[in-house]
């Protein structure tokens, strides 16, 4: 099943637009996991087991694994999620951006080595830098559009022929690059007006929306601005607020409650 088909099925099966970001920081782990060689895997696997029926997808951030030489644990984690929770897609948050044979290798890394169902990609090197990912038609390609950080406006708000650069990216992806229906866009929850603008440009294209929870994005404004005509269309990401809801041995149960509360808060606005 393709990424977009799996995502649509998870939206319906779990009644959820929630994406849980897996950003493991060992300094914040409960005491019983600290010092273990497999702590990152065990922590993330426990979070996945506790929340899988409440989410539409998971999103491990590669930097949190690579910085601690834990890429093997990332590989094991994605394989574990696929085996234990089939039908819940996994997005590798890598924000890759390069050209030619290098981009081809990044695609192999994401889709063969890690087995991710989708990957985040920087579009600012143009279509030829994205093409190697599009060559995997069953996988998702999620392109940065309007990011949640304040500095994103430095470039994304530049005028390009009468529209803003992020609007041009949204239009290019929706109208020219999404030939196999595998594309999605990243649009930050901290800018609901821009979410609405991207939705108007792209129709029902899926949107990955970081920025709620610790970054302060408003859930109601995000949902109202970004939901599709069918009331779906969103992967609303929360990471720290869910991962570190508890610091004791019951951390996974605390994460489940935080995920349940977040999913239900999102659904109240749909």
C-alpha positions in Angstrom: 0.0 0.0 0.0 1.3 3.5 -0.8 2.1 6.1 1.8 -0.9 8.2 0.9 -3.2 5.2 1.0 -1.8 4.1 4.3 -2.2 7.6 5.7 -5.8 7.9 4.5 -6.6 4.5 6.1 -5.0 5.5 9.4 -6.9 8.8 9.4 -10.2 6.8 9.2 -9.2 3.7 11.3 -7.9 5.7 14.3 -10.1 8.7 13.9 -6.9 10.8 14.2 -4.9 13.6 12.6 -2.2 13.3 15.2 1.4 12.6 14.3 3.7 11.7 17.2 7.3 13.0 16.6 10.0 10.7 17.9 12.8 13.0 19.0 14.6 11.0 21.7 16.8 13.0 24.1 18.5 10.6 26.5 18.9 13.5 29.0 15.1 13.4 29.5 14.7 9.7 29.7 13.4 8.1 32.9 16.1 6.9 35.3 15.6 3.2 34.6 16.6 3.6 30.9 19.6 5.9 31.4 22.9 4.2 30.6 21.5 1.4 28.5 23.0 0.8 25.1 19.5 0.3 23.6 17.8 3.1 25.6 16.8 5.2 22.5 15.1 2.2 20.9 13.4 1.1 24.1 12.1 4.6 24.8 10.8 5.1 21.3 9.3 1.6 21.0 7.5 2.1 24.3 6.0 5.4 23.1 5.0 3.8 19.8 3.3 0.8 21.6 1.4 3.2 23.9 0.2 5.6 21.2 -0.1 3.6 17.9 -3.9 3.3 18.0 -4.2 7.1 18.5 -2.1 8.4 15.6 -2.1 8.7 11.9 1.7 8.4 11.6 5.0 8.5 13.5 7.8 10.9 12.6 11.3 10.0 13.9 13.8 12.9 13.5 17.0 11.5 12.2 19.3 14.0 13.9 18.3 12.7 17.4 19.6 9.3 16.4 22.6 10.2 14.3 24.0 12.6 16.9 24.3 9.6 19.3 25.5 7.1 16.7 22.2 5.4 17.1 21.3 4.9 13.4 21.0 1.1 14.0 18.4 1.8 16.6 16.5 4.0 14.1 16.5 1.1 11.6 15.3 -1.3 14.3 12.6 1.2 15.5 11.1 1.6 12.0 11.1 -2.1 11.4 9.6 -2.6 14.9 6.7 -0.1 14.2 6.0 -1.8 10.8 5.9 -5.2 12.4 4.0 -4.4 15.6 1.7 -1.7 14.2 1.2 -2.4 10.5 -0.7 0.3 8.7 0.7 3.2 10.7 3.1 5.0 8.3 6.5 6.2 9.4 7.9 9.5 8.2 11.7 9.9 8.3 12.2 13.6 9.2 15.6 14.2 7.5 14.9 17.4 5.4 17.3 16.2 2.7 18.3 18.5 -0.1 20.9 17.7 -2.8 21.1 17.0 -6.5 21.9 14.1 -8.9 23.5 11.0 -7.6 23.7 12.4 -4.1 20.0 12.8 -3.9 19.6 9.3 -5.3 21.7 8.0 -2.4 19.6 9.9 0.1 16.5 8.3 -1.3 18.1 4.9 -0.9 19.0 5.8 2.6 15.5 6.8 3.6 13.6 4.1 1.7 15.9 1.1 1.6 18.2 1.4 4.6 15.6 2.8 7.1 12.5 1.5 5.4 10.6 4.8 5.9 7.2 5.2 4.3 7.9 8.9 3.6 10.7 11.4 4.0 10.9 15.2 4.4 12.8 17.0 1.6 14.0 20.5 1.1 12.7 21.7 -2.3 14.8 24.8 -2.8 17.3 23.1 -5.2 14.4 22.5 -7.7 12.6 19.6 -9.2 15.7 17.7 -10.3 16.7 17.5 -6.6 13.3 16.0 -5.7 13.0 13.6 -8.7 15.1 10.8 -7.1 12.5 10.6 -4.3 9.6 10.7 -6.7 11.1 7.7 -8.5 9.7 5.7 -5.5 5.9 6.1 -6.3 4.7 4.1 -3.2 6.6 6.4 -0.8 5.7 9.8 0.4 7.7 12.9 -0.4 7.0 15.7 2.1 8.4 19.1 1.0 9.2 22.1 3.1 6.8 24.9 2.3 6.0 27.3 5.2 8.1 26.3 8.2 7.2 26.9 11.8 10.4 28.8 12.8 10.3 32.7 12.8 13.3 32.9 10.5 11.4 31.0 7.8 10.0 34.3 6.7 13.5 35.6 5.7 13.2 33.6 2.4 9.7 32.0 2.3 8.0 35.5 2.2 10.1 36.8 -0.7 8.1 38.1 -3.6 8.5 35.9 -6.8 6.4 37.3 -9.6 3.5 38.5 -7.5 3.3 35.6 -5.1 5.3 34.6 -2.0 8.0 32.0 -2.4 6.2 29.5 -0.1 3.1 30.0 -2.3 5.2 29.2 -5.4 6.5 26.0 -3.8 2.9 25.0 -2.9 1.8 25.6 -6.4 4.7 23.8 -8.1 4.3 20.7 -5.9 0.5 20.5 -6.3 0.3 21.3 -10.0 3.6 20.0 -11.5 5.6 17.7 -9.2 2.8 15.5 -7.7 2.3 13.4 -10.8 2.0 10.2 -8.9 0.0 11.5 -6.0 2.8 10.9 -3.4 3.6 14.5 -2.3 2.7 16.4 0.8 3.9 19.7 2.3 5.2 21.0 5.6 3.4 24.0 6.9 3.9 25.2 10.5 1.1 25.5 13.0 2.5 28.8 14.1 1.2 30.5 10.9 -2.5 29.5 10.5 -3.2 32.1 7.9 -0.4 30.6 5.7 -1.9 27.1 6.3 -5.2 28.4 5.0 -3.4 29.9 2.0 -1.6 26.6 1.2 -4.8 24.7 1.5 -6.5 27.0 -0.9 -3.7 26.5 -3.4 -3.3 22.8 -3.1 -6.8 21.4 -2.7 -6.7 18.1 -0.7 -2.9 17.7 -0.6 -1.8 16.3 2.7 -0.1 18.7 5.1 2.4 17.9 7.8 2.0 20.5 10.5 4.6 20.9 13.2 4.4 23.5 15.9 1.6 22.6 18.3 2.5 21.8 21.9 5.9 23.0 22.9 6.1 25.5 20.0 2.8 27.1 20.9 0.8 26.5 17.8 -3.0 26.7 18.3 -4.9 23.5 17.6 -8.2 25.0 16.7 -6.7 27.6 14.4 -4.6 24.9 12.7 -7.5 22.5 12.1 -9.8 25.2 10.9 -7.2 26.5 8.5 -5.8 23.2 7.2 -8.4 20.5 7.2 -9.5 19.2 3.8 -13.0 19.1 2.5 -13.4 15.7 4.0 -12.2 16.9 7.4 -8.8 15.2 7.2 -5.8 16.2 5.1 -3.5 16.9 8.2 -0.7 15.2 10.1 -0.5 17.5 13.1 2.8 16.8 14.8 3.5 16.9 18.6 6.8 15.7 19.9 8.1 16.9 23.3 4.7 17.5 24.9 3.9 13.8 24.4 7.3 12.1 24.7 8.1 13.8 28.0 4.7 14.0 29.6 6.0 11.7 32.3 9.5 11.1 33.6 9.0 7.9 35.7 8.7 4.3 34.8 5.1 5.0 33.8 6.4 7.4 31.0 4.6 5.5 28.3 1.3 5.6 30.0 1.7 9.4 30.5 2.6 9.7 26.8 -0.6 7.8 25.9 -2.7 10.1 28.0 -1.1 13.2 26.4 -1.6 11.7 22.9 -5.2 10.9 23.7 -5.9 14.4 25.0 -4.2 15.9 21.9 -6.1 13.7 19.5 -9.4 14.5 21.1 -8.6 18.2 21.2 -7.9 18.1 17.4 -11.1 16.1 16.8 -13.2 18.6 18.7 -12.2 21.2 16.1 -12.9 19.1 13.0 
